[in-house]
């Protein structure tokens, strides 16, 4: 591979919320320690998107966040942070206006807050860069082992690489498309591309939405307003839309001490505990969405003009085309009996995301990592991947926001522990034995 090569003290792969959180933590630490300031300024962030954002394809009118706004990029880690949501409100002259309203911030405001932090934090950010692999290498001054992060600068059309002693993987999870919907037809798309793809639909008569989590509920409500004359078919595996487990005690799973306790369990116990945590964040909707969905369905019953149909305890698969329409088979999940065949103009897959056992970019170096009985990478309390060699346990590679099976639900994409996790990694980078190499301009 022909590439220009530079050095950096740390390379973060991904500049979504997790990467931005790390940049904020390092910047905050830089006000306290000179070494941290240098690290924050020289850290490199590689992001495949053209800009930093938060769920840009789901900026739906009236939708809000599901976590407390004080669980932001910095406040849980340090109340004096520059990057708290309250500071953002002050910077935009909206503090009193915000405190006059009720409920959680809307997504569009939270996205703007995320972009504000992404612009304000220290570090060297390179957008439209596709990381291809992480390989073993060495620092140019011979001071220690390192990694070579190979990436493509899509804007320039060139291959490049950075050598670094520390790598943070903050890529998020991979959208899951069930094999029964593996098609190139643009009318079948995952929710991660919702706004772009739905804008291309031409007066649809009928749309199927597969899945029963928060995103599915919000998309159904958006479709009902966007295409009021269209019929929306909701296809769910269970008895309908369940609500999140909002119990005060169960949601302690998002507290730092619960994350620490989770990490001490053996792999089998972690799997059991995680299954109990999942309903706080997955396969469910919040009360507002549940109420809005039911009211819309009931209104159709009253008017005798039902535009929102829900197919419970069902699975579905794409049969192919029937004329110009997509043909779906709806099947009873428990008996396997075919219920009905639907013709629709689009299928929206709200089928979630998957955590890989090993992030694809780490495949070239994965043989040296320790794995648990389930095949997941072994990480320490900070998220650093552990080596198979017990005499040299720390690999210098960290999983950030992509290790919930190892560290509990608080290490998922949720903001609740993002600031704390970011602070843990920042502190580890400062105290690690990995040498922090001098850098050159990338």
C-alpha positions as CSV (number, residue, x, y, z in Angstrom):
1,X,0.0,0.0,0.0
2,X,1.4,3.4,-1.0
3,X,0.8,5.9,1.6
4,X,2.0,9.1,3.3
5,X,3.0,8.3,6.9
6,X,2.9,10.5,9.9
7,X,2.9,10.0,13.7
8,X,0.5,10.9,16.5
9,X,0.3,10.2,20.2
10,X,-3.2,8.7,19.8
11,X,-5.5,8.0,16.9
12,X,-9.3,7.8,17.4
13,X,-11.2,5.9,14.7
14,X,-14.5,7.7,14.6
15,X,-15.6,11.2,15.5
16,X,-19.2,10.5,16.4
17,X,-20.3,11.0,20.0
18,X,-17.7,8.6,21.5
19,X,-14.8,10.3,19.6
20,X,-16.1,13.8,20.4
21,X,-16.4,12.7,24.1
22,X,-12.8,11.7,24.2
23,X,-11.7,15.0,22.6
24,X,-13.7,16.9,25.2
25,X,-12.2,14.9,28.0
26,X,-8.6,15.4,26.8
27,X,-9.3,19.1,26.3
28,X,-10.7,19.5,29.8
29,X,-7.6,17.7,31.2
30,X,-5.4,20.0,29.2
31,X,-6.4,22.9,31.4
32,X,-5.1,21.0,34.4
33,X,-1.9,19.3,33.1
34,X,0.6,20.4,30.5
35,X,1.1,16.8,29.2
36,X,-2.6,16.5,28.7
37,X,-2.8,19.8,26.7
38,X,-0.1,18.5,24.3
39,X,-1.9,15.2,23.9
40,X,-5.3,16.9,23.3
41,X,-3.8,19.1,20.6
42,X,-1.9,16.4,18.8
43,X,-4.6,13.6,19.0
44,X,-6.0,12.6,15.6
45,X,-9.6,11.8,14.9
46,X,-10.6,10.0,11.7
47,X,-14.2,10.2,10.6
48,X,-15.8,8.7,7.5
49,X,-18.6,11.2,7.4
50,X,-18.2,14.7,6.0
51,X,-18.9,16.3,9.4
52,X,-19.6,15.4,13.0
53,X,-23.2,14.9,13.9
54,X,-25.6,12.8,16.0
55,X,-28.1,10.6,14.2
56,X,-28.4,13.0,11.3
57,X,-30.8,10.7,9.5
58,X,-33.3,10.7,12.4
59,X,-33.8,14.5,12.9
60,X,-37.5,14.1,13.0
61,X,-39.8,16.9,14.0
62,X,-40.8,16.7,17.7
63,X,-38.6,13.8,18.7
64,X,-36.5,14.2,21.8
65,X,-33.6,12.5,23.5
66,X,-34.1,9.7,26.0
67,X,-31.5,10.6,28.6
68,X,-31.2,13.4,31.1
69,X,-29.5,16.4,29.5
70,X,-27.0,16.7,32.4
71,X,-25.6,13.4,31.2
72,X,-23.8,15.2,28.5
73,X,-20.2,15.3,27.1
74,X,-18.6,16.6,30.3
75,X,-20.8,17.2,33.4
76,X,-20.8,13.7,34.9
77,X,-17.0,13.7,34.6
78,X,-16.3,17.2,35.7
79,X,-19.0,19.8,36.6
80,X,-16.5,22.5,35.6
81,X,-16.2,21.2,32.0
82,X,-16.3,23.6,29.1
83,X,-18.4,21.1,27.2
84,X,-21.6,20.7,29.3
85,X,-25.0,21.3,27.8
86,X,-25.6,24.2,30.2
87,X,-22.5,25.9,28.8
88,X,-23.9,25.3,25.3
89,X,-27.1,27.0,26.3
90,X,-25.3,30.0,27.7
91,X,-23.1,30.2,24.5
92,X,-26.3,30.4,22.5
93,X,-28.2,32.7,24.8
94,X,-30.9,30.2,25.5
95,X,-30.5,29.3,29.2
96,X,-33.7,30.9,30.5
97,X,-35.6,30.0,27.4
98,X,-34.7,26.4,27.9
99,X,-35.5,26.3,31.6
100,X,-39.0,27.6,30.8
101,X,-39.9,24.6,28.7
102,X,-40.7,21.1,29.9
103,X,-39.5,17.7,28.9
104,X,-36.2,16.6,27.3
105,X,-34.3,18.6,24.6
106,X,-35.4,17.8,21.1
107,X,-33.1,15.9,18.9
108,X,-32.4,18.8,16.6
109,X,-31.1,20.8,19.6
110,X,-29.0,17.9,20.9
111,X,-27.5,17.4,17.5
112,X,-26.6,21.1,17.4
113,X,-25.0,20.7,20.8
114,X,-23.0,17.7,19.6
115,X,-21.7,19.7,16.7
116,X,-20.8,22.6,18.9
117,X,-18.6,20.4,21.1
118,X,-17.1,18.7,18.1
119,X,-16.0,22.1,16.7
120,X,-14.8,23.4,20.1
121,X,-12.6,20.5,21.4
122,X,-8.9,20.3,20.7
123,X,-7.4,17.8,18.3
124,X,-6.8,17.3,14.6
125,X,-9.9,16.1,12.8
126,X,-10.0,14.5,9.4
127,X,-13.4,13.9,7.8
128,X,-14.2,11.7,4.8
129,X,-11.5,9.3,5.8
130,X,-12.1,5.6,5.6
131,X,-10.0,3.5,8.0
132,X,-9.0,0.3,6.3
133,X,-6.8,-1.5,8.8
134,X,-4.7,-1.3,12.0
135,X,-1.4,-3.1,11.8
136,X,1.6,-3.6,14.0
137,X,4.5,-1.1,13.5
138,X,7.1,0.8,15.5
139,X,7.8,4.4,16.4
140,X,10.3,6.1,14.2
141,X,12.7,6.9,17.1
142,X,12.6,3.2,18.2
143,X,11.2,4.1,21.6
144,X,8.6,1.4,21.5
145,X,6.0,-0.7,19.7
146,X,3.2,1.1,17.9
147,X,0.3,0.6,15.4
148,X,0.0,1.8,11.8
149,X,-3.5,3.1,11.1
150,X,-4.1,2.9,7.4
151,X,-6.9,5.0,5.9
152,X,-8.1,6.5,2.6
153,X,-8.6,10.2,2.3
154,X,-11.7,10.1,0.1
155,X,-11.7,13.8,-0.7
156,X,-8.1,13.7,-2.0
157,X,-8.4,10.2,-3.4
158,X,-5.1,9.2,-1.7
159,X,-4.0,6.5,0.8
160,X,-2.4,7.6,4.0
161,X,-1.2,6.2,7.3
162,X,-0.5,7.3,10.8
163,X,1.8,5.5,13.3
164,X,0.7,5.7,16.9
165,X,1.3,4.0,20.2
166,X,-2.4,4.2,21.1
167,X,-5.6,3.6,19.2
168,X,-9.2,4.3,20.3
169,X,-11.9,2.5,18.3
170,X,-15.1,4.6,18.5
171,X,-16.8,3.5,15.3
172,X,-20.2,2.6,16.7
173,X,-22.0,-0.5,15.7
174,X,-22.9,-1.9,12.3
175,X,-26.5,-1.6,11.0
176,X,-28.1,-5.0,10.9
177,X,-29.9,-5.9,7.7
178,X,-31.6,-9.4,8.0
179,X,-30.5,-11.7,5.1
180,X,-34.2,-12.0,4.0
181,X,-33.9,-8.3,3.0
182,X,-30.6,-8.4,1.2
183,X,-31.4,-6.5,-1.9
184,X,-30.1,-3.6,-4.0
185,X,-33.5,-2.1,-4.3
186,X,-33.3,1.4,-2.8
187,X,-36.9,1.1,-1.6
188,X,-35.6,-1.4,1.0
189,X,-33.4,0.5,3.5
190,X,-32.2,0.5,7.1
191,X,-33.3,3.3,9.4
192,X,-29.8,4.6,9.6
193,X,-30.5,6.1,6.1
194,X,-34.1,7.1,6.8
195,X,-34.3,10.8,5.9
196,X,-32.3,10.5,2.7
197,X,-34.1,7.4,1.5
198,X,-37.7,8.4,2.5
199,X,-37.2,11.7,0.6
200,X,-36.7,9.7,-2.6
201,X,-40.1,7.9,-2.3
202,X,-42.7,9.1,-4.8
203,X,-46.2,9.2,-3.3
204,X,-46.1,5.8,-1.7
205,X,-49.4,4.0,-1.2
206,X,-48.2,1.5,1.4
207,X,-45.1,1.2,3.5
208,X,-43.8,-1.6,5.8
209,X,-41.8,-0.8,9.0
210,X,-40.0,-3.8,10.5
211,X,-39.1,-3.6,14.2
212,X,-40.6,-2.4,17.4
213,X,-38.1,-0.2,19.1
214,X,-38.0,3.6,19.6
215,X,-36.7,4.3,16.1
216,X,-39.5,2.3,14.6
217,X,-42.2,4.0,16.6
218,X,-40.8,7.5,15.7
219,X,-40.5,6.6,12.0
220,X,-44.1,5.3,11.9
221,X,-45.4,8.6,13.4
222,X,-43.3,10.5,10.9
223,X,-44.6,8.5,8.0
224,X,-48.2,9.1,9.2
225,X,-47.6,12.8,9.0
226,X,-45.5,12.8,5.9
227,X,-47.8,10.6,3.8
228,X,-51.2,10.9,5.4
229,X,-52.9,9.0,2.6
230,X,-50.5,6.0,2.8
231,X,-51.1,2.8,4.7
232,X,-48.3,1.9,7.2
233,X,-47.8,-1.7,8.2
234,X,-45.9,-2.3,11.4
235,X,-44.4,-5.8,11.6
236,X,-43.3,-6.8,15.1
237,X,-42.0,-10.0,16.6
238,X,-43.7,-9.8,19.9
239,X,-47.1,-8.7,21.3
240,X,-46.8,-5.1,20.1
241,X,-44.8,-2.0,21.2
242,X,-43.5,-2.5,24.7
243,X,-42.3,0.5,26.8
244,X,-38.8,0.9,28.1
245,X,-38.1,-0.5,31.6
246,X,-38.0,2.9,33.3
247,X,-37.7,1.5,36.8
248,X,-35.5,3.8,39.0
249,X,-33.5,0.9,40.4
250,X,-33.1,-1.0,37.1
251,X,-31.7,2.1,35.4
252,X,-28.9,2.2,37.9
253,X,-27.2,0.2,35.1
254,X,-26.2,3.6,33.7
255,X,-24.3,4.5,36.9
256,X,-20.5,4.3,37.0
257,X,-20.5,1.9,39.9
258,X,-22.8,-0.5,38.2
259,X,-20.6,-0.5,35.1
260,X,-17.6,-1.3,37.4
261,X,-19.5,-4.1,39.1
262,X,-20.6,-5.6,35.7
263,X,-17.0,-5.8,34.6
264,X,-16.1,-8.1,37.5
265,X,-18.5,-10.8,36.6
266,X,-17.4,-13.9,34.6
267,X,-18.6,-14.0,30.9
268,X,-21.6,-16.3,31.6
269,X,-22.8,-14.1,34.4
270,X,-22.3,-10.9,32.3
271,X,-24.6,-12.4,29.6
272,X,-27.3,-13.0,32.1
273,X,-27.0,-9.5,33.7
274,X,-26.9,-7.9,30.3
275,X,-30.1,-9.6,29.2
276,X,-31.8,-7.9,32.2
277,X,-30.4,-4.5,31.3
278,X,-31.4,-4.6,27.6
279,X,-35.0,-3.5,28.1
280,X,-33.8,-0.2,29.4
281,X,-32.5,0.7,26.0
282,X,-33.6,-1.8,23.3
283,X,-36.7,-3.2,21.7
284,X,-39.0,-0.8,23.4
285,X,-40.4,2.8,23.1
286,X,-40.9,5.6,25.5
287,X,-44.3,6.4,27.0
288,X,-44.9,9.4,24.6
289,X,-44.3,7.3,21.5
290,X,-46.4,4.4,22.8
291,X,-49.3,6.8,23.5
292,X,-49.1,8.5,20.1
293,X,-49.0,5.2,18.3
294,X,-52.0,3.8,20.1
295,X,-54.0,7.0,19.7
296,X,-53.3,7.0,16.0
297,X,-54.4,3.3,15.7
298,X,-57.5,3.9,17.7
299,X,-58.5,7.0,15.7
300,X,-58.5,4.7,12.6
301,X,-60.8,2.3,14.4
302,X,-63.2,5.2,15.2
303,X,-63.2,6.6,11.7
304,X,-63.3,3.2,10.0
305,X,-60.4,4.2,7.9
306,X,-57.4,2.4,9.3
307,X,-54.1,3.6,7.9
308,X,-51.9,2.1,10.6
309,X,-51.9,-1.7,10.8
310,X,-49.8,-3.6,13.3
311,X,-48.9,-7.2,12.7
312,X,-48.0,-8.7,16.1
313,X,-46.0,-11.9,16.7
314,X,-44.9,-11.9,13.1
315,X,-41.9,-12.3,10.9
316,X,-41.6,-11.2,7.3
317,X,-39.4,-11.7,4.3
318,X,-39.1,-10.1,0.9
319,X,-40.5,-12.4,-1.9
320,X,-39.5,-10.1,-4.7
321,X,-41.4,-7.8,-7.0
322,X,-45.1,-8.0,-7.9
323,X,-45.4,-5.6,-10.8
324,X,-43.8,-2.3,-9.5
325,X,-44.4,-3.2,-5.8
326,X,-42.4,-5.1,-3.2
327,X,-44.0,-8.3,-2.2
328,X,-43.8,-9.4,1.5
329,X,-44.9,-12.6,3.2
330,X,-46.1,-12.1,6.8
331,X,-45.7,-15.3,8.9
332,X,-46.8,-16.2,12.4
333,X,-43.6,-16.2,14.4
334,X,-44.7,-19.1,16.6
335,X,-46.6,-21.5,14.2
336,X,-44.8,-20.7,11.0
337,X,-48.2,-20.3,9.2
338,X,-48.4,-17.7,6.5
339,X,-50.8,-15.0,7.4
340,X,-50.9,-12.8,4.4
341,X,-49.0,-11.4,1.4
342,X,-48.5,-7.7,1.2
343,X,-47.7,-5.4,-1.7
344,X,-45.8,-2.3,-0.5
345,X,-43.9,0.6,-2.0
346,X,-41.1,0.6,0.6
347,X,-39.7,-1.4,3.5
348,X,-37.9,0.4,6.3
349,X,-35.8,-1.9,8.5
350,X,-35.6,-0.8,12.1
351,X,-33.7,-3.9,12.9
352,X,-31.0,-2.4,15.1
353,X,-27.3,-2.7,15.2
354,X,-24.7,-5.4,16.0
355,X,-21.6,-5.3,18.1
356,X,-18.9,-7.2,16.3
357,X,-16.8,-9.7,18.3
358,X,-13.7,-7.9,16.8
359,X,-14.0,-4.6,14.9
360,X,-13.1,-5.2,11.3
361,X,-10.3,-2.7,11.3
362,X,-8.5,-4.6,14.1
363,X,-8.5,-8.0,12.2
364,X,-4.8,-7.8,11.3
365,X,-3.8,-7.5,14.9
366,X,-6.5,-9.6,16.6
367,X,-4.6,-12.8,17.0
368,X,-2.7,-11.3,19.9
369,X,-5.8,-10.3,21.8
370,X,-7.3,-12.2,24.7
371,X,-10.9,-13.3,24.2
372,X,-13.5,-14.6,26.6
373,X,-15.5,-17.9,26.3
374,X,-18.1,-16.1,24.1
375,X,-15.4,-14.9,21.7
376,X,-15.6,-11.3,22.8
377,X,-12.4,-9.3,23.3
378,X,-11.3,-9.0,26.9
379,X,-11.0,-5.4,28.1
380,X,-10.0,-3.8,31.3
381,X,-12.0,-1.2,33.3
382,X,-11.0,1.6,30.9
383,X,-11.9,-0.4,27.8
384,X,-8.3,-1.2,26.8
385,X,-8.1,-4.6,25.0
386,X,-6.0,-7.1,26.8
387,X,-3.3,-9.2,25.2
388,X,-3.0,-12.9,25.3
389,X,0.4,-12.5,26.8
390,X,-0.3,-12.1,30.5
391,X,3.1,-10.6,31.0
392,X,2.2,-7.7,28.7
393,X,-1.5,-7.3,29.2
394,X,-2.2,-3.8,27.8
395,X,-2.5,-3.6,24.0
396,X,-2.7,0.1,23.7
397,X,-6.0,-0.2,21.8
398,X,-9.3,0.9,23.5
399,X,-12.9,0.1,22.7
400,X,-15.1,3.2,23.3
401,X,-18.8,2.8,23.0
402,X,-18.5,-0.6,21.3
403,X,-18.1,-2.9,24.3
404,X,-21.5,-3.3,26.0
405,X,-21.3,-7.1,26.2
406,X,-18.0,-6.7,28.2
407,X,-18.9,-3.6,30.2
408,X,-22.7,-3.5,30.4
409,X,-25.4,-1.4,28.8
410,X,-23.7,1.8,30.0
411,X,-20.9,1.1,27.4
412,X,-23.3,1.2,24.5
413,X,-24.1,4.2,22.4
414,X,-26.1,5.8,25.2
415,X,-24.9,9.2,26.4
416,X,-25.4,8.3,30.1
417,X,-21.9,7.2,30.7
418,X,-20.2,8.7,27.7
419,X,-18.4,11.4,29.6
420,X,-17.2,9.0,32.3
421,X,-15.9,6.5,29.8
422,X,-14.2,9.2,27.9
423,X,-12.5,10.4,31.1
424,X,-11.3,6.9,31.9
425,X,-9.7,6.5,28.5
426,X,-8.2,10.0,28.7
427,X,-6.6,9.3,32.1
428,X,-5.3,6.0,30.9
429,X,-3.7,7.5,27.8
430,X,-1.9,10.0,30.1
431,X,-0.6,7.4,32.5
432,X,0.1,4.6,30.1
433,X,3.6,3.3,29.6
434,X,3.1,3.7,25.8
435,X,5.4,6.5,24.7
436,X,3.6,9.6,23.4
437,X,5.4,10.2,20.2
438,X,6.1,13.7,18.8
439,X,4.0,14.3,15.7
440,X,4.3,15.9,12.4
441,X,1.6,17.7,10.4
442,X,-0.8,15.4,8.7
